[in-house]
Each structure stands twice: as C-alpha cells, then as structure tokens.
Amino acid sequence: MTLQRKIKENALLSLKNHWGRAIGILLFVLGTTVVFWMLEYLFSLMTQITSPNEAALTLDFGSRTLQISSSMAVISATFLVVSFAVLSPLQLGVKKWYWGQVSGETPPLLTVFDYFYNWRQLFRAILLQLALWVRKAAWAVLFFAPSVLLAAALMMMDRPLYSMEVLLYIALLLLLAFVTLSMGVLWYFTTLRYYLADYLFVTREGMGIREAIKISSAAMKGSKRTLFSLQLSLLPWRLTTVLLVPLVFVAPYYSASMAIFAKVRLESYFSKIS
C-alpha cells in the first residue's frame, strides 16, 4: 500500500463518527468568512450612497472601468486587516483540532478558539501567518516578475493590424502563458517548504516562529513531491466542491489527510535528528 493511499484511508478512519463535528467547524469558518465579505460590501455600498460624488481613481480595463474612492480603499484595507487577524488564529485552531483528531484523541470543538484565549497566543498566531505570507509574497515577486514584464510589454503594444504583428502578438501571449504557468509551478514547490510551520506551531507551543519556519524547511526536503502527489490525488474530490454540497465532506477529508501527512513527516524528521 502506498503512503498516500494509507494516509487517505487513515483520514477517513479518523473522521468516523466525527463527521458532524468536522462539518460544524467547516461551516463556522465559512460563515465567519462570509460575514466579513458581507460587512465589507455593505460598508462600501453605504459609502457610495452617502458620498456619491467623492473623487475616485478610475481603472480602465477596456470594456469595463473600476472606480476606487479613498473611502472604499480604507474600508477594504480595514476589513482585510481585521479578517486576517481573526481568521489566521482560527485556521490554526482548526489545524490543531485535526491534529488531535488524527492522533486518536477526541479534541473538543473549542480547540479551534485556543489562540483567542490570551493576547500572547493571539499575537504569535497572527505573527506566524504574517511571516509566512511575507515570505510567500517575496517568492511570488521573484518568480512572477518576468510575467509582469511580458504583460506590460503586451499592454504597451498598439493593436496589431498586419499579419506579422498579429503573429507576434499571439506569440507573446503564448509566451506569457507558458512563463506564468512555469513560474507558478516553481513558486508552488518553493513555498511548500513552509507547509509544516503551522503544524509545528500548534503542536510545540514553546517553539519560536523563526524556528518553526526553519524546521519546516528542513523537514520538507525530499518530501515536496510526496505532498504534491497526495494533493494531486485529492484534486478530483476538490473539483466536486464547485457543486457546494460535496464541500462539507471533501474539506474535512482533505484537512485530515494533510494533518496525517504533517504528522508522519514531522515524526520521521525528529526521529532522524534525535
């Protein structure tokens, strides 16, 4: 039996008789996210109604234009920060719950709120996610810079009129697609080094953020392809979530599988260095 098949079977076993709790956690997280979206939309709508003549930056996308006023920008930025500060520790709590679940425990549902009980834990949880986000964003800037330059070159070109110009334009479009896809794959595999940082954080409370990221990078060496294969094998299930109803079953199954992978990888890593 392959490792990924064993992981998926154990994920289903860990959720046996606990699907209701897992689905409840999923719906709560989704509901919280939707509330932030709705509040941001309502505040933006109220701003447009109360200040219809406010100066706005107009972005031209050809057939459509987008107007962004200073009030809308402030509202979007505020909700982005607040939602990040709330959802980051909440997601870590969810991962902690799944870790306990796949470890044979029966963690209480309140585990998802573990990082809201004191300011220090809340701050560390947010700081970890911010540190990971900054690192991933930095890699994105590095890898996607060629795509941005190609896109800028295409935008600066006049509309092609002659056959050679059309061929050149099409060639640049194909090159842009190829470069973007290639850089996207490289970015994905590069950022997999940080995948275990969240699990280290939720299972080793005394571990520093930098140490968790450093150990994650070391532990993921040689295991990125395994994680990719596992995620790829679960892709057909994830595609069914566009129908919404399968989401309540696929998301817990996926989360449990990822927690088992993290557990297996970290146990293997620490056994090697001990």
Buried (B, 14 or more C-beta within 10 A) or exposed (E): EEEBEEBBEBBEEBBEEBBEBBBBBBEBBEEEBEEBEEBBEEBBEEBBEEBEEEEBEEEEEEEEEEEEBEBBEEBBEEBEEEBBBBBBBBBBBBBBBBBBBBEEEEBEEEBBEBBBEEEEBBEBBBEBBBBBEEBBEEBBEEBBEBBEEBBEEEEEEEEEEEEEEEEEBEEBEEBBEEBBEEBBEBBBBBBBBBBBBBBBBBBBEEBEBEBBBBBBBEBBEEBBEBBBEBBEBBEEBBEEBEEEEBBBBBBBBBBBBBBBBBBBBBEEBEEEEE
